Amino acid sequence: MSQTNLDFIPSKASQEGVQGDYRVMDKQWEQIQKKTFTNWINNQLKKKNLSPITDLSSELSSGEKLIELLEIIGDESLGRYNKNAKLRIQKIENQNKALEFVKRRGVALTNIGAEDIVDSNEKLILGLIWTIILRFTIAEISEEGLSAKEGLLLWCQKRTTPYAADFKIKEFTFSWQDGLALCGLIHRHRPDLLDYWALDKSKKHENTRLAFEVAEQQLGIPKLFEVEDIVDVVKPDERSVMTYVAQYFHAFSSQDKVGTAGRRVHQFGIVSQQAWEMQNDYERRARQFTGDIKNMQGVWSRSEFNGYLDAKRQLNEFETYKSTTKRGWVAERRELDSLLGNIQTKLKTYNLRPYTPPQGLAVADLENGWSQLIRVEGERKRALTAYIRDIKDELRKKYANAANNFQGTVNDISHSLASLEGDLDAQLSTVQGLLLKLEPLNDALKEIERLDGETREANVEENEYTIYSVEDLSFDFGILTQSVVKKSAFIENQIVARGVTNITPQQLEEYSETFRHFDKDGTNSLKPDEFKAALAAEGTAFGSVSTKSFVHLVGVRLRYASKIQDAEFEKVFQSVAQGREDIIFEQFIAYMKSQQEDRTSPDQLKVSFQTLASDKPYITEQDMYRGGLPQAVVDYFKQVLPPKQDGYDYTGFVEGAFVI
């Protein structure tokens, strides 16, 4: 064990005049050193909850506090000693025990004895305490082969390299007066405790005070002297500064050791945690993977096909599954293989025990589950396509049967219509029976349209079981319906015409043709617009009986029909329809017959004009009003009758109006 030299401790002779460090020590330094060492001792005693000292010189004289101090810093019991020593001999025994312990721990003591301490020789006591501090707190410091003071100085210099632009540590006196070195040491090891770069470098007191407070409150480094004791002195006490700075070394070295151990444990913890998380992730995902596969197969096994649309929907869902869900499973399967490989690689890298997946989650288990999925997928696809194929063929047959039967019924009705026999009444009865047969065909056609819609939804493009499309059947059915309706109307009209007299067969045929032509909706009746058009086509006007001969004779075909007022037409329509909303064939023929009977010859019309004119060769406006002509007819005649003195020339008009 190395020994600590105490040559720096002055002897009694040196105290009397020999040149030495202590003889020239400034009184101020002595007070600061005494304060520092007292605080240092009290901080050690505090570790065992022992009472502190206030006077370094007097309170160490009995040897009890010195022994307590050495037991704490030496981590060793010194055995029995005199407690509450009152006698000098007891105090000297205690001091000798303490000094023997110091020597045994490798410190060579010279120029100091037990009596010096008992007699409270302050300078020698300060030298002894410094020796103890040097041995137990500074001598153990080592940095790049240097120990004690040189090692501590080198440690401080290396730790404060980043701040070299602001200060340089050359010794343990002047280099510490601005507080920057202390702040730099703290910031280098714990940058979270203070912001060095924000310091005002000119504020020595504030910087030193900040370092003291942070060190004491955050790092457990007690303050051994005041700010003024280092800032406001000509030269700080080297021993006090070294004692205080040594606490930084031990605090941060301990922190470094804890940090190294922590980093080692932390690194292992990270590796173990990562491997553990990777294993948990693998197991969770592998369970999810196998569970999803089994669930999908369960859904397929329970599914039933309810018609083409449902089967098609399930087939579409199957194809969507293959392009989405299954592809996700493919990727997940590969990632699980990769994840398991990464786990084993990481464990092998750190020489850890290989990972064995739980039962059912091994690579072979996942492979078996995947192979089963592929097999079930094939069965699913075959079942769907076979069902859809059968459904399509069944839809073709259903449609074909309905279409063929429908067309057969239409052909039968058409044949019956073409084969009518017997008198008109018998034919009418047969046609009316055919009309009754047409009614159910409307529902049958709707059913065929529905079946056609199903085949279209099933994408059935060709049907080898029939040649009839919905358009074919609908067109043929429409033509047949019109034919039957027209045939019924024709027969009914013929029955009516059969009882009509006083008109020629040619006139009857003409009126019948006009009626059929303007019966646009095939109802065998004429609505108001249809009736009006039919009258215009026949050259027939309407109004009161007293005006009819005039209307016909002035050529209604040419100009008059378009000028008749709606009110006049409405009277005629209501008169002919007899309360109906339309005019049937029988009513139309009767009206046309009455109009034919009212037609007048040119000679008769001349006589009528002459009668209205009271035998005058001309007719006046008053004559026409007296004859009951409506205002519209009077206005018309005033425009077309040639003027004549005192009236109008009706003779010239009549002769020019008729075709001779």
Buried (B, 14 or more C-beta within 10 A) or exposed (E): EEEBEBEBBBBEEBBEEEEBEBEEBEEBBBEBBBBBBBBBBBBBBEEEEBEBBEEBBEBBBBBBBBBBBBBBBBEEEBEEBBEEBEEEEBBBBBBBBBBEBBEEBEBEBEBBBBEBBBBBBEBBBBBBBBBBBBBBBBBBBBBEEBBBBBBBBBBBBEBBEEBEEBBEBEBBBEBBBBBBBBBBBBBBBBEEBBEBEEBEEEEBBEBBBBBBEBBEEEBEBBBBBBBEBBBEBEEBBBBBBBBBBBBBBBBBBEBEEEEEEEEEEEEEEEBBEEBEEBBEEBBEBBEEBBEBBEEBBEEBEEBEBEEBEBBBEBBEBBEEBEEEEBEEBEEBBEEBEEBBEBBBEBBEEEEBEEBEBEEEBBEEBBEEBBEEBEEBBEEBBEBBEEBBEEBBBEBBEBBBBBBBEBBEBBEEBBEBBEEBEEEBEEBBEBBEEBBEBBEEBEEBBEBBEEBBEBBEEBEBEEBEBBEBBBEEBBEBBEEBBEBBBBBBBBBBBBBBBEEBEEBEEEBBEBBBEBBBEBBEEEEBBBBBEBBBBBBBBBBBBBBEEBBBBBBBBBBBEEEBBEEBEEEBBEBBBEEBBEEEEBBBBBBBBBBBBBBBEEEBEBEEBBEBBBEBBEEBEBBBBEBBEEBEBBEBBBEBBEEBBEEBEEBBBBBEBBEEBBEE
